[in-house]
Amino acid sequence: MKFNTKVIHGGQHHDPSTGAVMPPVYQTSTFVQSSPGQPIGDYEYSRASNPTRTALENALASIENGTKGLAFSSGLAATDCVLRSFKAGDEVIAMDDLYGGTYRMFTRIYKDSGIKFHFVDMNDLEKFKSLINENTKLVWVETPTNPLMKLADIEAIAKITKEKKLLFAVDNTFATPYLQKPLDLGADIVMHSATKYLGGHSDVIAGALIVKDEALGEQLHFQQFATGATLGPQDSFLVLRGIKTLHLRVQRHCENGAKVTEFLNNHPKVKTVYYPGLESHPFHEIAKKQMKNGFGGMVSFTFESGKKEDAISFLEKLQVFTLAESLGGVESLANHPALMTHASIPEDKRKEIGITDDLVRLSVGVEDIDDLIEDLKQALQ
Ligand code: P1T
């Protein structure tokens, strides 16, 4: 089955009890048993599994070419589930540019429990290799990264993690499986903030993990079941509905993202535009190699003046773009990473990796491109 068919039919079955074409929202916490320990069907209790969530999880596995999908109550809950596999003394090597909440979890929750974290630019493979030792257990990357749109060569990293027997997880939130399939490139775990492009309509908080290895899938499912951060039936339904138009939406996000990039790149008030589709982007060759169909709808940029006030005034003037955290919905959003999504990263660390006070991040939506460009033009004036 091709991807555009999988988003609609992958892992889906008509409802066996009614023939309903779309999965019903099974708004129930529990399921009847005929005798103690003998449920009459496949389900016992919705923390363990629920038919609407199963429908979503099957779709997730299908579109990422995995064997098992798991749906969580948020993207961070999905990340937390992976991290729970490790203990004090274990080491994790992570990309140096990450969503602020992921960085906060690593440094303020897990570091305090004795896990050691190294943050490194994964494009420096020699440096990455030099950090691997007998305690290293997990490699974690986002690609493209939030908010600087750095890339990591998934295939090259997977070659090293396989050789060293490390678990390799890729946060595929920015790319989506329409553009990039980390499991096919050698990663062990794909993570999503399904709040973003998978849901696609800014109306749900959700997360996902997808794996190829069945034993790993069972282990993660046990951890999720035993700790409880599962996605409810109504939210599972919303994410599944979003996935059915993922290919159409992301295609338009890519078209609009490329046009917004071109406009910004030629604007005298704009200094640097970060977009993997730009030929001048330092990781454009990696993007071409591992991203198919386009380069996404996320664009970040800085101001020629370098002034925080210019970024703030631009953000306050926007009328079609909405100033808000999050991304990946049909509507265009704008964000100031240093004051909003990445404020939990200490200032010196932000400066070190390039999240400056004049950096703006745009989630380019699927509106008419003329209206988006007009809006940017007036706000930059
Ligand atoms: O918000 P939540 O569903 O828990 O997902 C966390 C998360 C994980 N990974 C990436 C790459 C993300 O962008 C996010 C959430 N990001 C935002 C809310 C944001 O505006 O960047």
Residues whose N, C-alpha, C, O or C-beta is under 5 A from the ligand:
A	BS01	P1T	S74 G75 L76 Y99 N146 D171 T173 S193 T195 A206 E325 S326 L327 T341
